[in-house]
Amino acid sequence: MKASVIGATGFAGAELLRLLDGHPDVEIANITSESSTGENIADIYPHLANRIKKHLESMQDIKKIAEESDVIFIALPHGHAMKICKELHNSPTKIIDLGGDYRFRDYKVFEEWYNVKHEDPEEHAVYGLTELYRDKVKDAKLVANPGCYTTCSILALVPMLKAGLIETKGIIIDAKSGTTGAGRSLKAGSMYYAVNENFHAYGVGTHRHTPEIEQIYSEFAKKPVVIQFTPHLLPVDRGILATCYADIKPGVTAEQIEKAYRDMYQGEFFVRIRGRGVCPEIKNIRASNYVDLGWQIDKRTNRLIAMTVLDNLVKGAAGQAVQNMNVMFGLKENTGLTQLPIYP
C-alpha cells in the first residue's frame, strides 16, 4: 500500500513518517514540503537517517501524487486540505486530513471559528475518531482526523452522555498540552524562554476545538451541549491532559458510571481504563497511541471528574491517522501502532 504525506516537515508529518516506516503494509511514496522542496528529509530530521531516504517534493502536481498513492495524509494547517480535496474530487485515492477543514458537519461553523471561507462546502468527511465511528470510517474516502484536545475530551465524557448519567449543562474542560501542539513554526509564545519554568492558559473562550467537542457531545447526548473549554500550555514536549467536570444526575451511582465506561471501551485496544480514583499521567503514554482514562466522584459537589491523557502527536494526530488508515483498508486496527509508551 503506497502512502504519501503532504506537509512532511511539520511535527505531525514527521511523526507520520516514523510510524509509516514501521508499518508492515505501507511503502512511503511521496513526501512534500513547499518550504524545503528538494531537501533530504533526514537532513531536516536526523532521527530518520538511514531509514527514510527521500527528498521532499512540491505538492503542485497533486494529481500525479494521487495517482502514485493509495492514501494521502494531509498534515498541513487548516485551509489547505479543502483546496487539495477539491482538486482530487474524482480521484479514487483515499485522503486523511489532519487539519480542521472537514471536521464539522456544518461548514459554516468552520468559517465562524477559523475565519476562513470554506472552498469545498459540498464535500463531507467521516469524523475519524475510530472508537466512536469505526463502521463509517471503514467505507470512507475522506476522513477528518480529530484534533488532539478533542480526542482527549470526547473520550472522557461521551460514555456518560450516551448513557444519560451526567447533566448536559455546566460541563467544564480544563486541558493542558505540550509545546509540539503549537506546531513547528516559530512563535514567541512557544519559544524556550517563554515556556520554560512557565505555565499559562490561552485561547480562553475562543479555542477552535470548542465547537468540535460540542458537536460530538451533542450527538451522543441527543441534545445541544455547550461547554466551557480552557486550554493551557505545558512546559513539556508532548502530551495532553484533559480534566473534565460534569454534574452527575440525581440517583446515579458509582457502579453505573463504572459500567458505562466499561461497556463503551471494553475491548478497545487503545483506550486503557485505569479506573476510579486513578489520575492518569502524560509520562505513561508518551510516544504511543494509547489513551489512559481515570475518574473520580466528588460526593461533596456531586460531580464527576474524568481525566484522560494522550500523546498529542500520536493519538492526537499521526497515530490516529494511521489507525484510521488501517480501518479504511481493512487491516487490523492496531497494525504498526502496538509500541508501548516510552518511559521515563
C-alpha positions in Angstrom: 0.0 0.0 0.0 1.5 3.3 -1.1 1.1 6.3 1.2 2.1 9.9 0.7 2.5 12.7 3.2 1.7 16.3 2.3 3.4 18.6 4.7 6.0 16.1 5.9 8.3 18.6 7.7 5.8 19.6 10.4 5.8 17.7 13.7 2.7 15.7 12.7 4.1 15.0 9.3 7.5 13.8 10.7 5.6 11.6 13.2 3.6 10.1 10.4 6.9 9.2 8.6 8.2 7.5 11.8 5.0 5.4 12.2 4.6 4.6 8.5 8.2 3.4 8.3 7.4 0.8 10.9 4.1 -0.3 9.3 4.4 -3.7 7.7 1.9 -3.0 4.9 3.0 0.5 3.8 5.5 1.9 1.4 6.1 5.7 1.6 5.5 7.0 -1.9 5.8 10.8 -1.9 6.6 13.4 0.8 6.1 17.1 0.2 7.1 20.5 1.7 6.8 23.8 -0.1 9.4 25.4 2.1 12.0 22.6 1.9 11.5 21.3 -1.6 14.5 19.3 -2.9 16.0 18.7 0.6 16.5 15.3 2.1 14.1 14.7 4.9 16.8 13.1 7.1 18.8 16.4 6.8 15.8 18.1 8.5 15.0 15.3 10.9 18.2 13.3 11.6 16.3 10.7 13.6 15.0 9.4 10.3 18.5 8.9 8.9 19.3 5.6 7.1 15.6 4.7 7.3 13.7 7.2 5.2 15.9 8.2 2.2 13.6 10.6 0.4 13.8 14.1 -1.0 10.9 16.4 -0.4 8.8 17.3 -3.4 6.3 20.1 -4.1 2.6 19.3 -3.9 2.0 21.4 -7.1 1.3 18.3 -9.1 -1.1 16.8 -6.6 -2.9 14.7 -9.2 0.3 12.9 -10.1 1.0 12.3 -6.4 -2.6 10.9 -6.0 -2.0 8.6 -9.0 1.0 7.1 -7.2 -0.7 6.8 -3.9 -3.4 4.6 -2.3 -3.8 7.0 0.5 -2.7 10.6 1.1 -2.2 12.2 4.5 -2.6 15.9 4.6 -0.5 17.2 7.5 -1.0 20.9 6.9 -2.6 23.7 8.8 -6.3 24.4 8.1 -7.2 26.0 4.8 -5.1 23.7 2.6 -6.9 20.4 2.6 -10.1 21.9 1.2 -8.1 23.0 -1.9 -6.4 19.6 -2.3 -9.6 17.6 -1.8 -11.5 19.8 -4.3 -8.8 19.2 -6.9 -8.8 15.4 -6.2 -12.6 15.1 -6.1 -12.7 12.4 -8.8 -9.6 10.6 -7.7 -10.0 7.1 -6.1 -7.2 7.9 -3.7 -8.3 7.9 -0.1 -7.5 11.0 2.0 -6.9 11.6 5.7 -6.9 15.3 6.7 -5.1 16.1 9.9 -6.3 19.7 9.8 -9.7 21.1 10.7 -11.2 21.7 7.3 -13.7 18.8 7.3 -14.3 18.2 11.0 -17.6 20.0 11.1 -20.9 18.7 9.6 -21.9 22.4 9.0 -19.1 24.2 7.1 -20.4 27.5 8.5 -19.2 26.5 11.9 -15.7 26.1 10.4 -16.0 29.5 8.8 -17.1 31.1 12.0 -14.4 29.7 14.3 -11.5 29.6 11.8 -12.3 32.8 10.0 -11.7 31.2 6.6 -14.1 30.8 3.7 -14.6 27.1 3.0 -13.8 26.3 -0.6 -15.3 22.8 -0.7 -18.5 23.1 1.3 -20.3 20.3 -0.6 -17.7 17.6 0.4 -18.4 15.6 3.5 -16.0 13.6 5.5 -16.2 10.9 8.2 -15.1 12.1 11.6 -12.1 9.9 12.3 -12.4 9.1 16.0 -12.3 5.3 15.3 -13.5 4.2 18.7 -16.8 6.0 18.0 -17.2 5.9 14.2 -15.4 2.7 13.2 -18.2 1.5 10.9 -18.3 4.7 9.0 -14.5 5.0 8.7 -14.4 1.6 7.0 -16.2 2.9 3.9 -14.8 6.4 3.9 -12.9 8.1 1.1 -12.2 11.2 3.1 -11.6 11.1 6.8 -11.3 14.2 9.1 -8.7 13.3 11.7 -9.9 14.8 15.1 -7.9 17.4 17.0 -5.7 16.4 19.9 -7.6 18.3 22.6 -10.9 17.0 21.2 -9.9 13.3 21.2 -8.9 13.6 24.8 -12.0 15.4 25.9 -14.5 13.5 23.8 -13.4 10.1 25.0 -13.6 11.3 28.6 -17.3 12.1 28.7 -19.1 10.6 25.7 -19.8 7.4 27.6 -21.5 9.4 30.3 -23.5 11.5 27.8 -24.6 8.4 25.8 -25.8 6.7 29.0 -27.5 9.8 30.2 -25.6 9.8 33.6 -24.5 13.5 33.6 -26.1 16.8 33.1 -25.5 18.4 29.8 -25.3 21.9 31.2 -22.2 23.2 33.1 -19.6 20.9 31.6 -16.1 22.3 32.1 -12.9 21.0 30.3 -9.6 22.1 31.7 -6.9 20.8 29.3 -3.1 21.1 29.0 -0.9 20.4 26.0 2.8 20.1 25.4 4.5 22.7 23.1 4.5 20.5 20.0 0.8 21.1 19.8 1.6 24.6 18.7 3.4 23.3 15.6 7.0 23.7 14.3 6.8 27.3 13.1 8.5 29.9 15.3 6.1 31.6 17.7 7.1 33.9 20.5 4.7 32.1 22.9 6.2 28.7 22.3 9.9 29.5 22.4 12.1 28.2 25.2 12.3 31.4 27.2 8.5 31.7 27.1 7.7 28.1 28.0 10.5 27.1 30.4 9.5 27.5 34.1 6.1 28.8 33.0 2.5 27.7 32.6 -0.4 29.6 31.2 -3.9 29.5 29.7 -4.6 30.6 26.1 -7.5 30.8 23.7 -9.8 31.3 26.7 -13.4 31.2 25.4 -12.2 31.2 21.7 -10.3 28.0 21.1 -11.3 26.3 17.8 -11.6 22.8 19.3 -14.6 24.0 21.4 -17.3 23.6 18.7 -15.7 20.3 17.6 -16.1 18.9 21.1 -19.6 20.3 21.4 -20.6 18.7 18.0 -19.8 15.2 19.2 -21.1 15.7 22.8 -24.4 16.9 21.3 -24.7 13.9 19.0 -24.3 11.4 21.9 -26.4 13.4 24.3 -29.1 13.8 21.7 -29.5 17.4 22.6 -27.3 20.6 22.2 -24.4 20.7 24.6 -22.4 23.9 25.3 -19.2 23.5 27.2 -16.6 25.7 28.9 -13.2 24.8 27.4 -9.9 26.3 28.5 -6.6 25.1 27.1 -3.2 25.6 28.7 0.4 25.3 27.5 2.6 22.9 29.5 6.5 23.2 29.5 6.9 19.7 28.1 7.4 18.4 24.5 4.5 16.0 24.2 1.3 15.1 26.0 -2.2 16.3 26.7 -4.1 16.0 30.0 -7.8 16.8 29.9 -9.7 17.2 33.2 -13.4 17.2 32.6 -16.0 18.2 35.1 -19.7 17.3 34.9 -22.6 17.3 37.3 -23.9 13.8 38.0 -27.7 13.3 37.6 -29.7 12.6 40.7 -29.7 8.9 41.7 -26.8 7.9 39.5 -24.3 5.5 41.3 -20.6 5.0 41.0 -21.4 1.5 39.7 -23.4 2.9 36.8 -20.6 5.2 35.9 -18.1 2.4 36.0 -20.3 0.2 33.9 -20.8 2.9 31.2 -17.1 3.3 30.8 -16.5 -0.5 30.6 -19.4 -1.0 28.2 -18.1 1.5 25.8 -14.4 0.9 25.9 -14.1 -2.8 26.8 -12.1 -4.4 24.0 -10.8 -1.1 22.7 -7.1 -1.7 22.2 -6.0 2.0 22.6 -8.2 3.1 25.5 -6.8 1.9 28.7 -9.4 2.2 31.5 -7.3 3.0 34.6 -10.4 3.2 36.8 -12.0 5.2 39.6 -9.5 7.1 41.8 -6.7 6.9 39.3 -5.2 10.1 38.0 -3.5 9.4 34.6 -0.1 10.9 33.8 1.2 12.0 30.4 4.5 10.3 31.1 2.7 6.9 30.8 1.5 7.4 27.3 4.5 9.2 25.7 5.1 8.3 22.0 2.2 5.8 22.0 -1.3 5.7 20.5 -2.8 4.9 23.9 -5.4 7.0 25.9 -5.4 6.5 29.6 -8.7 7.2 31.4 -9.4 7.6 35.1 -12.1 9.3 37.1 -13.2 10.3 40.5 -16.5 11.3 42.1 -16.7 14.3 44.3 -19.5 13.4 46.7 -19.5 16.9 48.2 -20.3 18.6 44.9 -21.9 15.5 43.3 -19.6 16.0 40.3 -17.8 13.6 38.1 -14.2 14.4 37.4 -13.0 12.5 34.3 -9.3 12.6 33.4 -7.7 11.5 30.1 -4.1 11.7 28.8 -2.7 11.1 25.3 0.3 12.0 23.2 -0.7 14.9 21.0 1.5 13.8 18.1 0.4 10.2 18.1 -3.2 9.5 19.2 -3.8 13.2 18.9 -2.6 13.3 15.3 -0.3 10.9 13.4 -1.1 7.7 15.3 -4.8 8.3 15.0 -4.4 8.9 11.3 -2.6 5.6 10.8 -5.3 3.9 12.9 -7.9 5.4 10.5 -5.9 4.2 7.5 -5.8 0.7 8.9 -9.6 0.6 9.2 -10.2 2.2 5.8 -8.1 -0.5 4.1 -9.4 -3.5 6.1 -6.2 -4.0 8.1 -6.0 -5.0 11.8 -6.7 -1.7 13.5 -3.5 -1.6 15.6 -1.1 -2.6 12.8 2.0 -0.5 13.2 0.8 1.0 16.4 1.4 -1.5 19.1 4.5 0.2 20.5 4.5 0.6 24.3 5.0 4.1 25.6 8.5 5.4 26.3 9.3 5.7 29.9 10.6 7.9 31.6 
